[in-house]
Amino acid sequence: MMNRKYFFNIAFRIAVPCCVALMVSCTDDGIPENLEFEQFKYLYFPSANTVNKITFVRERDSVFHWEGLCYGGTTNFNQGEIRAEIGVDPSLVTSYNTANNTAFLPLPAGCYELSGASQVIENGKNYSEGGSLTIKNVAVLDTDREYLLPVTILSVGESNIPTNDERKTLWWSVNTEPYWPVPDKTLWSVIDYSSQWQSTTSAANVIDGTAGEFWHSDASGSMPQWVVIDLSATATINGVRFTNRQSSDPNDTSASPRNVKFEVSDNQTDWTLLLNVPELPNVQAEQTLDAPAPQSGRYLKITIVNNWAGAGYSYIAEVDFF
């Protein structure tokens, strides 16, 4: 059976009768064995028309895979081996900006690595294996600008098969949010809280690095109960790791937090909501809570609006963030 993996990637589908002079024979599905459309016989990237947008909120290396080249316009792929060289052409950023009324900067050379620079379509096939792109060192980028990386077909070997100018380039746009490293947790401190029951269950226990100690608010208090943590420096927070009180007696954890809010601030006066969890599961395992959007600030406030027991007090074992 002929290889049709990318035949239908051509932007049309054709149903043709069997008895046309160009066609040698037909398959049982009514599609001729051999079809030749010279105007569509070229190399191209299937996803070349899409700009892949990448946003970083902290420095990290990230790998993105790109699918290989395709060869179209024919159902006869006994064309011999096709070799093509793939690489980055920063000059294409200028032409892209002119055509699309944008203001991208070329992504600096030290911020990416490309694998799969030599692509091969073997005889009898109509696609290559593809490669990968690693984006790195994003901390050097200007957070007020957006960058563009064009990965394109630089040359084709001795096959003389043409490329399609509109589909020969893959585009990645890269930008970064304001970045701050995570402060050392040993520098954190609890600077305010609503209440605490005993000295052994102080609010400072929520950042002591162990789930065995916990904060217990005043047993005769009322909701809400809250704690404010000074992170010692401004940080970007993407989410919270939260651990409930640990106990072998389920009755000891019946007043665990239910509706919990997390807010950040730079001045302890103006608070921005990071995350509102209507029903935090009453489990003892650490829970990872992703924020809808990253927020930055020096201070983190945790407010327990209510708990699973309907009591006027609650408790927390440990809090961290990422």
PAZA-182481 format. One record per residue (C-alpha): x, y, z. Coordinates in pm, whole numbers, padded with zeros to 5 digits, always signed. Layout:
% PAZA-182481
XYZ
...
END
This chain:
% PAZA-182481
+00000+00000+00000
+00142+00343-00085
+00261+00579+00184
-00005+00851+00222
+00103+00992+00561
+00128+01348+00439
-00053+01329+00107
-00365+01475+00267
-00162+01756+00430
-00194+01937+00096
-00466+02197+00144
-00722+02016-00066
-00866+01669-00116
-00926+01540-00468
-01155+01269-00589
-01061+01176-00943
-01203+00911-01177
-00977+00621-01253
-00943+00651-01630
-00727+00959-01684
-00418+00926-01899
-00193+01061-01620
-00292+00781-01385
-00146+00435-01407
-00387+00241-01188
-00638+00277-00908
-00661+00132-00559
-00979-00019-00420
-01061+00311-00245
-01083+00488-00582
-00766+00696-00535
-00511+00651-00814
-00179+00485-00731
+00019+00764-00894
-00070+01131-00872
+00165+01412-00968
+00098+01779-00897
+00413+01963-00994
+00301+02292-00838
+00287+02119-00497
+00611+01919-00519
+00831+02086-00260
+00971+02053+00093
+00785+02218+00379
+00719+02216+00754
+00359+02104+00829
+00324+02357+01114
+00514+02643+00951
+00215+02881+00955
+00189+02876+01336
+00384+03101+01573
+00464+02907+01890
+00442+03149+02184
+00655+03073+02491
+00643+03272+02815
+00889+03216+03101
+00824+03328+03458
+01163+03212+03588
+01494+03098+03450
+01494+02737+03330
+01592+02532+03027
+01296+02408+02824
+01298+02168+02530
+01047+02189+02244
+01023+01924+01973
+00951+02010+01611
+00818+01768+01353
+01025+01694+01045
+01011+01811+00687
+00749+01682+00446
+00764+01623+00072
+00433+01672-00110
+00267+01692-00447
+00309+01326-00536
+00213+00974-00433
+00538+00830-00567
+00804+00870-00303
+01079+00678-00477
+01254+01008-00533
+01586+00905-00381
+01725+01037-00056
+01652+01404+00022
+01886+01595+00252
+01823+01941+00391
+02006+02165+00639
+01799+02336+00908
+01916+02636+01108
+01832+02975+01256
+01826+03278+01025
+01801+03595+01242
+01761+03816+00932
+01411+03675+00888
+01299+03862+01199
+01322+04193+01013
+01113+04070+00721
+00858+03918+00961
+00823+04249+01148
+00775+04438+00821
+00511+04195+00693
+00318+04172+01021
+00367+04519+01174
+00540+04372+01479
+00851+04470+01675
+01019+04142+01767
+01388+04128+01854
+01600+03835+01734
+01644+03583+02015
+02013+03605+02120
+02235+03316+02010
+02317+03224+02370
+01949+03162+02447
+01889+02858+02228
+02032+02531+02099
+01902+02344+01794
+01926+01971+01733
+01841+01794+01408
+02018+02043+01183
+02061+01776+00914
+01727+01632+00809
+01697+01327+00581
+01392+01200+00397
+01475+00844+00301
+01389+00704-00037
+01031+00573-00028
+00927+00811+00250
+00785+01161+00247
+00887+01290+00590
+01196+01328+00807
+01234+01262+01179
+01239+01620+01311
+01446+01766+01594
+01431+01975+01909
+01486+02329+02027
+01620+02415+02373
+01546+02763+02509
+01787+02863+02787
+01945+03158+02972
+01617+03352+02958
+01717+03565+03258
+01927+03780+03020
+01618+03879+02818
+01447+04215+02857
+01110+04157+03025
+00962+04450+02829
+01040+04299+02487
+00934+03994+02288
+01182+03789+02089
+01144+03584+01772
+01339+03277+01664
+01302+03161+01300
+01408+02800+01238
+01420+02753+00863
+01538+02537+00572
+01880+02679+00489
+01967+02452+00197
+01867+02135+00014
+02117+01880-00114
+02160+01736-00461
+01795+01638-00506
+01711+01989-00637
+01366+01966-00480
+01241+02321-00412
+01112+02460-00084
+00791+02653-00027
+00880+03005+00088
+00559+03035+00289
+00611+02702+00468
+00985+02667+00507
+01019+02838+00848
+00912+02751+01201
+00860+03049+01433
+00899+03072+01811
+00819+03389+02002
+00975+03414+02348
+00916+03657+02631
+00972+03659+03006
+00779+03784+03306
+00973+03983+03569
+01199+03729+03734
+01315+03702+04092
+01492+03401+04243
+01316+03218+04526
+01438+03368+04856
+01621+03142+05100
+01354+02998+05330
+01583+03032+05630
+01539+03408+05587
+01160+03394+05603
+00972+03504+05912
+00615+03512+06036
+00548+03877+06115
+00175+03877+06191
-00109+03635+06269
-00465+03640+06394
-00407+03426+06705
-00225+03122+06838
-00320+02871+07101
+00004+02777+07280
+00374+02852+07247
+00428+02500+07111
+00172+02565+06836
+00296+02908+06733
+00242+03061+06391
+00617+03035+06323
+00569+02660+06279
+00417+02709+05932
+00764+02783+05791
+00991+02576+06019
+01061+02319+05747
+00887+02025+05914
+00531+01897+05897
+00559+01754+06248
+00512+02098+06410
+00202+02306+06332
+00031+02636+06400
-00295+02610+06598
-00501+02928+06624
-00673+03018+06951
-00921+02744+07041
-01170+03005+07163
-01134+03226+06854
-01354+03276+06550
-01301+03261+06177
-01129+03386+05973
-00777+03307+06100
-00465+03423+05917
-00085+03433+05904
+00149+03679+05725
+00495+03565+05609
+00782+03798+05519
+00982+03629+05240
+01272+03874+05296
+01277+03971+04925
+01037+04016+04636
+00959+03685+04464
+00740+03563+04180
+00497+03302+04311
+00341+03049+04073
+00168+02842+04336
+00175+02713+04694
+00272+02384+04856
+00047+02333+05157
+00055+02068+05428
-00225+02013+05679
-00176+01912+06042
-00037+01559+06079
-00211+01324+06322
-00291+00955+06362
-00629+01055+06509
-00874+01177+06238
-01062+01379+06501
-00750+01591+06550
-00772+01715+06191
-01147+01775+06165
-01095+02152+06184
-00846+02158+05894
-00878+02453+05654
-01155+02433+05398
-01181+02768+05217
-00829+02917+05205
-00707+03236+05037
-00349+03327+04950
-00253+03690+04885
+00072+03874+04811
+00184+04230+04880
+00485+04457+04868
+00372+04681+05153
+00133+04475+05374
-00144+04721+05287
-00235+04651+04925
-00297+04278+04881
-00332+04096+04549
-00517+03765+04537
-00285+03483+04433
-00520+03190+04486
-00859+03118+04640
-00927+02751+04718
-01299+02703+04800
-01250+02348+04932
-00901+02240+05025
-00901+01859+05062
-00865+01745+05424
-00567+01520+05359
-00232+01498+05536
-00019+01468+05221
+00147+01784+05086
-00079+01954+04831
+00048+02148+04529
-00182+02440+04451
-00124+02612+04116
-00213+02981+04094
-00423+03096+03795
-00147+03347+03716
+00191+03426+03876
+00200+03715+04123
+00498+03891+04278
+00546+04034+04623
+00753+04022+04939
+00472+03925+05176
+00246+03619+05163
-00080+03616+05358
-00273+03295+05423
-00634+03337+05535
-00844+03043+05653
-01200+03157+05582
-01363+02846+05726
-01277+02484+05813
-01425+02136+05769
-01558+02123+06129
-01729+02462+06136
-01515+02552+06436
-01370+02892+06524
-01010+02771+06503
-00788+02588+06256
-00429+02481+06198
-00151+02457+05935
+00159+02236+05942
+00375+02382+05665
+00365+02629+05376
+00604+02670+05085
+00576+02815+04735
+00718+02776+04386
END
